[in-house]
Amino acid sequence: SVQITEADVLEDDPCGICHMEYEAGEARSTLGCNHRFHTDCITPWISQGGTCP
């Protein structure tokens, strides 16, 4: 995961799981398919055997 910058906030669509906008300083993870999610949202999803939502 990486920390979100101000530039990322302007470029990214909302998180596909919680549908909230990203805020600078939050952790974001990018899956192999290049979809991005809040790390706190995608980690439990993946740990339960999920694939990209």
Distance bins in CASP14 RR format, pairs under 12 A and 6 or more apart:
PFRMAT RR
TARGET T0000
AUTHOR 0000-0000-0000
RMODE 2
METHOD distances of the structure
MODEL  1
1 25 0 0 0 0 0 1 0 0 0 0 0
1 26 0 0 0 0 1 0 0 0 0 0 0
1 27 1 0 1 0 0 0 0 0 0 0 0
1 28 1 0 0 1 0 0 0 0 0 0 0
1 29 1 0 1 0 0 0 0 0 0 0 0
1 30 0 0 0 0 1 0 0 0 0 0 0
1 31 0 0 0 0 0 1 0 0 0 0 0
1 36 0 0 0 0 0 1 0 0 0 0 0
1 37 0 0 0 0 1 0 0 0 0 0 0
1 38 0 0 0 0 1 0 0 0 0 0 0
1 39 1 0 1 0 0 0 0 0 0 0 0
1 40 0 0 0 0 1 0 0 0 0 0 0
1 41 0 0 0 0 0 1 0 0 0 0 0
1 42 0 0 0 0 1 0 0 0 0 0 0
1 43 0 0 0 0 1 0 0 0 0 0 0
1 46 0 0 0 0 0 1 0 0 0 0 0
2 8 0 0 0 0 1 0 0 0 0 0 0
2 12 0 0 0 0 0 1 0 0 0 0 0
2 22 0 0 0 0 0 1 0 0 0 0 0
2 24 0 0 0 0 0 1 0 0 0 0 0
2 25 0 0 0 0 1 0 0 0 0 0 0
2 26 0 0 0 0 1 0 0 0 0 0 0
2 27 1 0 0 1 0 0 0 0 0 0 0
2 28 1 0 1 0 0 0 0 0 0 0 0
2 29 1 0 0 1 0 0 0 0 0 0 0
2 30 1 0 0 1 0 0 0 0 0 0 0
2 36 0 0 0 0 1 0 0 0 0 0 0
2 38 0 0 0 0 0 1 0 0 0 0 0
2 39 0 0 0 0 1 0 0 0 0 0 0
3 9 0 0 0 0 0 1 0 0 0 0 0
3 22 0 0 0 0 0 1 0 0 0 0 0
3 23 0 0 0 0 0 1 0 0 0 0 0
3 24 1 0 0 1 0 0 0 0 0 0 0
3 25 1 0 1 0 0 0 0 0 0 0 0
3 26 1 0 0 1 0 0 0 0 0 0 0
3 27 1 0 0 1 0 0 0 0 0 0 0
3 28 1 0 0 1 0 0 0 0 0 0 0
3 29 0 0 0 0 0 1 0 0 0 0 0
3 38 0 0 0 0 0 1 0 0 0 0 0
3 39 0 0 0 0 1 0 0 0 0 0 0
4 10 0 0 0 0 0 1 0 0 0 0 0
4 11 0 0 0 0 0 1 0 0 0 0 0
4 12 1 0 0 1 0 0 0 0 0 0 0
4 15 0 0 0 0 0 1 0 0 0 0 0
4 20 0 0 0 0 0 1 0 0 0 0 0
4 21 0 0 0 0 0 1 0 0 0 0 0
4 22 1 0 1 0 0 0 0 0 0 0 0
4 23 1 0 0 1 0 0 0 0 0 0 0
4 24 1 0 1 0 0 0 0 0 0 0 0
4 25 1 0 1 0 0 0 0 0 0 0 0
4 26 1 0 1 0 0 0 0 0 0 0 0
4 27 1 0 0 1 0 0 0 0 0 0 0
4 28 1 0 1 0 0 0 0 0 0 0 0
4 29 0 0 0 0 0 1 0 0 0 0 0
4 30 0 0 0 0 0 1 0 0 0 0 0
4 36 0 0 0 0 1 0 0 0 0 0 0
4 37 0 0 0 0 0 1 0 0 0 0 0
4 38 0 0 0 0 1 0 0 0 0 0 0
4 39 0 0 0 0 1 0 0 0 0 0 0
5 11 0 0 0 0 1 0 0 0 0 0 0
5 12 0 0 0 0 0 1 0 0 0 0 0
5 22 0 0 0 0 1 0 0 0 0 0 0
5 23 0 0 0 0 0 1 0 0 0 0 0
5 24 1 0 0 1 0 0 0 0 0 0 0
5 25 1 0 0 1 0 0 0 0 0 0 0
5 26 0 0 0 0 0 1 0 0 0 0 0
5 28 0 0 0 0 1 0 0 0 0 0 0
6 12 0 0 0 0 0 1 0 0 0 0 0
6 22 0 0 0 0 0 1 0 0 0 0 0
6 23 0 0 0 0 1 0 0 0 0 0 0
6 24 1 0 1 0 0 0 0 0 0 0 0
6 25 0 0 0 0 1 0 0 0 0 0 0
6 26 0 0 0 0 0 1 0 0 0 0 0
7 22 0 0 0 0 0 1 0 0 0 0 0
7 24 0 0 0 0 1 0 0 0 0 0 0
8 21 0 0 0 0 0 1 0 0 0 0 0
8 22 1 0 0 1 0 0 0 0 0 0 0
8 23 0 0 0 0 1 0 0 0 0 0 0
8 24 1 0 0 1 0 0 0 0 0 0 0
8 25 0 0 0 0 1 0 0 0 0 0 0
8 26 0 0 0 0 1 0 0 0 0 0 0
8 27 0 0 0 0 0 1 0 0 0 0 0
8 28 1 0 0 1 0 0 0 0 0 0 0
8 30 0 0 0 0 0 1 0 0 0 0 0
8 36 0 0 0 0 1 0 0 0 0 0 0
8 38 0 0 0 0 0 1 0 0 0 0 0
9 20 0 0 0 0 0 1 0 0 0 0 0
9 21 1 0 0 1 0 0 0 0 0 0 0
9 22 1 0 1 0 0 0 0 0 0 0 0
9 23 1 0 0 1 0 0 0 0 0 0 0
9 24 1 0 1 0 0 0 0 0 0 0 0
9 25 0 0 0 0 1 0 0 0 0 0 0
9 26 0 0 0 0 1 0 0 0 0 0 0
9 28 0 0 0 0 0 1 0 0 0 0 0
9 36 0 0 0 0 0 1 0 0 0 0 0
10 21 0 0 0 0 0 1 0 0 0 0 0
10 22 0 0 0 0 1 0 0 0 0 0 0
10 23 0 0 0 0 0 1 0 0 0 0 0
10 24 0 0 0 0 0 1 0 0 0 0 0
11 21 0 0 0 0 0 1 0 0 0 0 0
11 22 0 0 0 0 1 0 0 0 0 0 0
11 28 0 0 0 0 0 1 0 0 0 0 0
11 36 0 0 0 0 0 1 0 0 0 0 0
12 20 0 0 0 0 0 1 0 0 0 0 0
12 21 0 0 0 0 1 0 0 0 0 0 0
12 22 1 0 1 0 0 0 0 0 0 0 0
12 23 0 0 0 0 0 1 0 0 0 0 0
12 24 0 0 0 0 0 1 0 0 0 0 0
12 26 0 0 0 0 0 1 0 0 0 0 0
12 28 1 0 0 1 0 0 0 0 0 0 0
12 30 0 0 0 0 0 1 0 0 0 0 0
12 34 0 0 0 0 0 1 0 0 0 0 0
12 35 0 0 0 0 0 1 0 0 0 0 0
12 36 1 0 0 1 0 0 0 0 0 0 0
12 37 0 0 0 0 0 1 0 0 0 0 0
12 38 0 0 0 0 0 1 0 0 0 0 0
13 19 0 0 0 0 1 0 0 0 0 0 0
13 20 0 0 0 0 0 1 0 0 0 0 0
13 21 0 0 0 0 1 0 0 0 0 0 0
13 22 0 0 0 0 1 0 0 0 0 0 0
13 28 0 0 0 0 0 1 0 0 0 0 0
13 34 0 0 0 0 0 1 0 0 0 0 0
13 35 0 0 0 0 1 0 0 0 0 0 0
13 36 0 0 0 0 1 0 0 0 0 0 0
13 37 0 0 0 0 0 1 0 0 0 0 0
14 20 1 0 1 0 0 0 0 0 0 0 0
14 21 1 0 1 0 0 0 0 0 0 0 0
14 22 1 0 0 1 0 0 0 0 0 0 0
14 23 0 0 0 0 0 1 0 0 0 0 0
14 28 0 0 0 0 0 1 0 0 0 0 0
14 35 0 0 0 0 0 1 0 0 0 0 0
14 36 0 0 0 0 1 0 0 0 0 0 0
14 37 0 0 0 0 1 0 0 0 0 0 0
14 38 0 0 0 0 1 0 0 0 0 0 0
14 41 0 0 0 0 0 1 0 0 0 0 0
15 21 1 0 0 1 0 0 0 0 0 0 0
15 22 1 0 0 1 0 0 0 0 0 0 0
15 23 0 0 0 0 0 1 0 0 0 0 0
15 26 0 0 0 0 1 0 0 0 0 0 0
15 27 0 0 0 0 0 1 0 0 0 0 0
15 28 0 0 0 0 1 0 0 0 0 0 0
15 29 0 0 0 0 0 1 0 0 0 0 0
15 30 0 0 0 0 0 1 0 0 0 0 0
15 35 0 0 0 0 1 0 0 0 0 0 0
15 36 1 0 0 1 0 0 0 0 0 0 0
15 37 1 0 1 0 0 0 0 0 0 0 0
15 38 1 0 1 0 0 0 0 0 0 0 0
15 39 0 0 0 0 1 0 0 0 0 0 0
15 40 0 0 0 0 1 0 0 0 0 0 0
15 41 1 0 1 0 0 0 0 0 0 0 0
15 42 0 0 0 0 1 0 0 0 0 0 0
15 45 0 0 0 0 0 1 0 0 0 0 0
15 53 0 0 0 0 1 0 0 0 0 0 0
16 22 0 0 0 0 0 1 0 0 0 0 0
16 28 0 0 0 0 0 1 0 0 0 0 0
16 29 0 0 0 0 0 1 0 0 0 0 0
16 31 0 0 0 0 0 1 0 0 0 0 0
16 35 1 0 0 1 0 0 0 0 0 0 0
16 36 0 0 0 0 1 0 0 0 0 0 0
16 37 1 0 0 1 0 0 0 0 0 0 0
16 38 0 0 0 0 1 0 0 0 0 0 0
16 41 1 0 0 1 0 0 0 0 0 0 0
16 42 0 0 0 0 1 0 0 0 0 0 0
16 45 0 0 0 0 0 1 0 0 0 0 0
16 52 0 0 0 0 1 0 0 0 0 0 0
16 53 1 0 0 1 0 0 0 0 0 0 0
17 28 0 0 0 0 0 1 0 0 0 0 0
17 29 0 0 0 0 0 1 0 0 0 0 0
17 31 0 0 0 0 0 1 0 0 0 0 0
17 35 0 0 0 0 0 1 0 0 0 0 0
17 36 0 0 0 0 0 1 0 0 0 0 0
17 37 1 0 1 0 0 0 0 0 0 0 0
17 38 1 0 0 1 0 0 0 0 0 0 0
17 39 0 0 0 0 0 1 0 0 0 0 0
17 40 0 0 0 0 1 0 0 0 0 0 0
17 41 1 1 0 0 0 0 0 0 0 0 0
17 42 1 0 0 1 0 0 0 0 0 0 0
17 43 0 0 0 0 0 1 0 0 0 0 0
17 44 0 0 0 0 1 0 0 0 0 0 0
17 45 1 0 0 1 0 0 0 0 0 0 0
17 46 0 0 0 0 0 1 0 0 0 0 0
17 50 0 0 0 0 0 1 0 0 0 0 0
17 52 0 0 0 0 0 1 0 0 0 0 0
17 53 1 0 1 0 0 0 0 0 0 0 0
18 26 0 0 0 0 0 1 0 0 0 0 0
18 37 0 0 0 0 1 0 0 0 0 0 0
18 38 1 0 0 1 0 0 0 0 0 0 0
18 39 0 0 0 0 0 1 0 0 0 0 0
18 40 0 0 0 0 1 0 0 0 0 0 0
18 41 1 0 1 0 0 0 0 0 0 0 0
18 42 0 0 0 0 1 0 0 0 0 0 0
18 44 0 0 0 0 0 1 0 0 0 0 0
18 45 0 0 0 0 0 1 0 0 0 0 0
18 53 0 0 0 0 0 1 0 0 0 0 0
19 37 0 0 0 0 0 1 0 0 0 0 0
19 38 0 0 0 0 0 1 0 0 0 0 0
19 41 0 0 0 0 1 0 0 0 0 0 0
19 53 0 0 0 0 0 1 0 0 0 0 0
20 26 0 0 0 0 1 0 0 0 0 0 0
20 28 0 0 0 0 0 1 0 0 0 0 0
20 37 0 0 0 0 0 1 0 0 0 0 0
20 38 1 0 0 1 0 0 0 0 0 0 0
20 40 0 0 0 0 0 1 0 0 0 0 0
20 41 0 0 0 0 1 0 0 0 0 0 0
21 28 0 0 0 0 0 1 0 0 0 0 0
21 38 0 0 0 0 0 1 0 0 0 0 0
22 28 1 0 0 1 0 0 0 0 0 0 0
22 29 0 0 0 0 0 1 0 0 0 0 0
22 36 0 0 0 0 1 0 0 0 0 0 0
22 37 0 0 0 0 1 0 0 0 0 0 0
22 38 1 0 0 1 0 0 0 0 0 0 0
22 39 0 0 0 0 0 1 0 0 0 0 0
22 40 0 0 0 0 0 1 0 0 0 0 0
22 41 0 0 0 0 0 1 0 0 0 0 0
23 38 0 0 0 0 1 0 0 0 0 0 0
25 38 0 0 0 0 0 1 0 0 0 0 0
25 39 0 0 0 0 0 1 0 0 0 0 0
26 36 0 0 0 0 0 1 0 0 0 0 0
26 37 0 0 0 0 0 1 0 0 0 0 0
26 38 1 0 0 1 0 0 0 0 0 0 0
26 39 1 0 0 1 0 0 0 0 0 0 0
26 40 0 0 0 0 1 0 0 0 0 0 0
26 41 0 0 0 0 0 1 0 0 0 0 0
27 36 0 0 0 0 0 1 0 0 0 0 0
27 37 0 0 0 0 1 0 0 0 0 0 0
27 38 1 0 0 1 0 0 0 0 0 0 0
27 39 1 1 0 0 0 0 0 0 0 0 0
27 40 1 0 0 1 0 0 0 0 0 0 0
27 41 0 0 0 0 0 1 0 0 0 0 0
27 42 0 0 0 0 0 1 0 0 0 0 0
27 43 0 0 0 0 1 0 0 0 0 0 0
28 35 0 0 0 0 0 1 0 0 0 0 0
28 36 1 0 1 0 0 0 0 0 0 0 0
28 37 1 0 0 1 0 0 0 0 0 0 0
28 38 1 0 0 1 0 0 0 0 0 0 0
28 39 1 0 0 1 0 0 0 0 0 0 0
28 40 0 0 0 0 1 0 0 0 0 0 0
28 41 0 0 0 0 1 0 0 0 0 0 0
28 42 0 0 0 0 1 0 0 0 0 0 0
28 43 0 0 0 0 0 1 0 0 0 0 0
29 35 0 0 0 0 1 0 0 0 0 0 0
29 36 1 0 0 1 0 0 0 0 0 0 0
29 37 1 0 1 0 0 0 0 0 0 0 0
29 38 1 0 0 1 0 0 0 0 0 0 0
29 39 1 0 1 0 0 0 0 0 0 0 0
29 40 0 0 0 0 1 0 0 0 0 0 0
29 41 0 0 0 0 1 0 0 0 0 0 0
29 42 1 0 1 0 0 0 0 0 0 0 0
29 43 1 0 0 1 0 0 0 0 0 0 0
29 44 0 0 0 0 0 1 0 0 0 0 0
29 45 0 0 0 0 0 1 0 0 0 0 0
29 46 0 0 0 0 1 0 0 0 0 0 0
29 52 0 0 0 0 0 1 0 0 0 0 0
30 36 1 0 1 0 0 0 0 0 0 0 0
30 37 0 0 0 0 1 0 0 0 0 0 0
30 38 0 0 0 0 0 1 0 0 0 0 0
30 39 0 0 0 0 1 0 0 0 0 0 0
30 42 0 0 0 0 1 0 0 0 0 0 0
30 52 0 0 0 0 0 1 0 0 0 0 0
31 37 1 0 0 1 0 0 0 0 0 0 0
31 39 0 0 0 0 0 1 0 0 0 0 0
31 41 0 0 0 0 0 1 0 0 0 0 0
31 42 1 0 0 1 0 0 0 0 0 0 0
31 43 0 0 0 0 0 1 0 0 0 0 0
31 45 0 0 0 0 0 1 0 0 0 0 0
31 46 0 0 0 0 1 0 0 0 0 0 0
31 50 0 0 0 0 0 1 0 0 0 0 0
31 51 0 0 0 0 1 0 0 0 0 0 0
31 52 1 0 1 0 0 0 0 0 0 0 0
31 53 0 0 0 0 1 0 0 0 0 0 0
32 42 0 0 0 0 0 1 0 0 0 0 0
32 46 0 0 0 0 0 1 0 0 0 0 0
32 51 0 0 0 0 0 1 0 0 0 0 0
32 52 1 0 0 1 0 0 0 0 0 0 0
33 42 0 0 0 0 0 1 0 0 0 0 0
33 51 0 0 0 0 1 0 0 0 0 0 0
33 52 1 0 1 0 0 0 0 0 0 0 0
33 53 0 0 0 0 0 1 0 0 0 0 0
34 52 0 0 0 0 1 0 0 0 0 0 0
35 41 0 0 0 0 0 1 0 0 0 0 0
35 42 0 0 0 0 1 0 0 0 0 0 0
35 45 0 0 0 0 0 1 0 0 0 0 0
35 46 0 0 0 0 0 1 0 0 0 0 0
35 51 0 0 0 0 0 1 0 0 0 0 0
35 52 1 0 1 0 0 0 0 0 0 0 0
35 53 0 0 0 0 1 0 0 0 0 0 0
36 42 0 0 0 0 1 0 0 0 0 0 0
36 52 0 0 0 0 0 1 0 0 0 0 0
36 53 0 0 0 0 0 1 0 0 0 0 0
37 43 0 0 0 0 1 0 0 0 0 0 0
37 44 0 0 0 0 0 1 0 0 0 0 0
37 45 1 0 0 1 0 0 0 0 0 0 0
37 46 0 0 0 0 1 0 0 0 0 0 0
37 52 0 0 0 0 1 0 0 0 0 0 0
37 53 1 0 0 1 0 0 0 0 0 0 0
38 44 0 0 0 0 0 1 0 0 0 0 0
38 45 0 0 0 0 0 1 0 0 0 0 0
39 45 0 0 0 0 0 1 0 0 0 0 0
39 46 0 0 0 0 0 1 0 0 0 0 0
39 47 0 0 0 0 0 1 0 0 0 0 0
40 46 0 0 0 0 0 1 0 0 0 0 0
40 47 0 0 0 0 0 1 0 0 0 0 0
41 47 0 0 0 0 0 1 0 0 0 0 0
41 53 0 0 0 0 1 0 0 0 0 0 0
42 48 0 0 0 0 0 1 0 0 0 0 0
42 49 0 0 0 0 0 1 0 0 0 0 0
42 50 0 0 0 0 1 0 0 0 0 0 0
42 51 0 0 0 0 0 1 0 0 0 0 0
42 52 0 0 0 0 1 0 0 0 0 0 0
42 53 0 0 0 0 1 0 0 0 0 0 0
43 49 0 0 0 0 0 1 0 0 0 0 0
43 50 0 0 0 0 0 1 0 0 0 0 0
44 50 0 0 0 0 1 0 0 0 0 0 0
44 53 0 0 0 0 0 1 0 0 0 0 0
45 51 0 0 0 0 1 0 0 0 0 0 0
45 52 0 0 0 0 1 0 0 0 0 0 0
45 53 1 0 0 1 0 0 0 0 0 0 0
46 52 0 0 0 0 1 0 0 0 0 0 0
46 53 0 0 0 0 1 0 0 0 0 0 0
END
